[in-house]
Amino acid sequence: MEELELKSVIKVCQMQELTPDEQHLMELAIEATERSYAPYSKFCVGAAVRLENGVEIIGCNQENVAYPSGICAERTAIFAAGAQYPDVPITTLAVAARGTDGELQYEPISPCGACRQVIIEAETRAKHPIRILLYGRKCVYIVDGIRKLMPLTFSEF
């Protein structure tokens, strides 16, 4: 039997080490956490995407008592971008969250499996990876493409 080892490379930095454009996008994601509708989990997530044309679009999680009828912040932002600019690729995705105590998460959070699959589809559609910035008060993770988080993808790209 043979073993296949999969390795992810994730850069770790401080917010001030990001480019000014990345810092701005991250601030939009942090602000979007305040717009979250999360009365059940109290876990407020915000996301912001930058498109190739420079347009920035935010999203936040929207819960529903009829779980799983809600939607995550990442998918909200990505789907809004696709609805408004269907032929413009996403270049960067920033994600931040506030925990049940209302404070920004100390450690960066990562997209759920459904969001990862949607990010894969966005990359496949654009035929290039999306730079992913995951915020935490401790540090920011930088992931150059969703395949670093989900290497065995279900896609054509």
N, C-alpha and C positions, 0 to 999 in steps of 0.2 A: 504494500500500500504506500502511496505517495502522499505527502502533505503539501498543501499550498499555503504559504504564509502571505497574508495581506497586511500591508503597512500603510498607515495614514500619516501624512506630514501636515501638521498644523502649526502655523507660526503663532507665537504668543508675544504680545506687545502691550504697552500702555496706550491709553486713549491719545495722549499727546504725540505719540510716535506715528499715528496715522497721518495721511496727507490731509490738508485742509478740507478737500472735497469729501474724503471719507469721514472725517470728524463731523462735518455738517450732516451727512447722511445718517450717521450714528445718533446725532442729536435729534434728528427727525424721528428715528425709531424710538428713542427714549420718550420724546414728547407723545408719540402715538400710544404709549402704554397708558397715558392718562385718559385716552378716549375709549379704551377697552370696555366692553360690556361683559363682565365676569362675575355675576352675582352668586354663582354656585361654587366655583372653584376659588374665587378671589385671587386667581393667578392671572395677572394682566400682562399681555404680551403685545409689543409693538414691532412693526417692521416698516422698512422703507426700501424702495428700489430706485435705482438710477437707470434710466434708459440710455441707449447709445446716442440719442439726440439731446441728452442733458436733462430731460424732464425727470422730476422726482415725484414718486407716488407713495403715499403711506397706507398702511393697513393695521388693523388691530383685531384681536380675537373677539368674536361675538358668540356668546353662549346662548343656549336655548334649553328650557326645562325638558324638552323632548330630546335628550341626548341620543344620538350624536348629530343632531340637526345644526349645531353651531359650526363655526369655521375658525381656523387658526389665523393669526396675523399674517404669516408668510403667504398663505394662499389668498387671503383677502387682497394683499398688495399685488401679488403676481397676476391674479385674475382681473383686478381693476386695470392694471397696465395692459394686459392683453385685450381687454374690452375697448380701451381708449386708443391704444396704439398697437394694433394687431401685427404690424410688420416691423416694429422697432424692437430690437433685442434688448434684454436686460443685461447690464454690465456688472452691477453690484447690488447685493442684498445685505441690509443691516438688520439685526434682530436684537431686541432688548426685552427684559421682563422685570416685573415687580412681583415679589412674593406675597403670600397671604398677609404679611405684616405691613404691606404697602411700600416697603423699601425696595430699591433696585437690587436685583440679585447680585450676590457677591461673586459667584462663579458664573462664567458665561453659560447660557443655555443653548441647546442644540435643537434644530427642527425635528419634529416628529416624523415617523415613517411616511405618513400620507403627504406631508409637506416636502419631504425629500424626493418622493416620486414626482410631485408637481415641478420641483426645481429641475429634476432630470428632464422632464418633458420640455421645460422652457429652454434648457441648454440644447436639447436635441433639435428643437424648432429653430433655434438661432445658429446651430452648428458651432458653438463655442462655449467654453465654461463661464460660469458666473462667479465673481469674487464674492465670498460670503464673510461678513464681519459679525461676530457673535460677542455681544457686550457683557461684561461683568465688572463690578466695581474693582475687583482684584486685578483684572486684565482683560484684554480683548483677544479672541482667537481670530486668526485670518485663515480662511480655507480657500484655496484657489481651485474651485470647482467642486460640485457636490459629490463627484466620484471619490473624492478623498474621504468623505464621510460614509459613502455607500458604494464601495468598489464593485460589487457584483450587481450591476444595474440591469434593469429590464428596459432596454431602449435600442434604437437603431444607430445612435451616434457613437 
